[in-house]
Amino acid sequence: MSLYNDLGGTPAVSAAVDKFYDKVLADPSVNHFFDGLVMSKQKKMLEHFLIFAFGGPNQYSGQNMRNAHRRQVAHGLNENHFDRIVEHLGATLTELGVPANKIQEAAGIANSVRNDVLGL
């Protein structure tokens, strides 16, 4: 089974994305990277990306990670910020009762795009 199925499918990923962005937008160390974005669109893009990345159906039609984060990198997005975002993902999944091994799996998936997100 995929992580997507283990987490509970689209409804669970959608709930996680909402809680995740609550945390991210409340964090002054990273929330400025989302200034000017339409958050409803941003949430939908992340939801589609995570569904795909976690092994669900591919509905993601956005840019590749490098292009999608070019503006944030130009505004200083770095390894520390990326780590903080991954921490928020882990905290969100913990809050939703996801087992630690599945949180580690999700963190591994997030870290697999680190270099592209950071333009390295």
Order of alpha helices (4+ residues) and beta strands (2+ residues): alpha-alpha-alpha-alpha-alpha-alpha-alpha-alpha
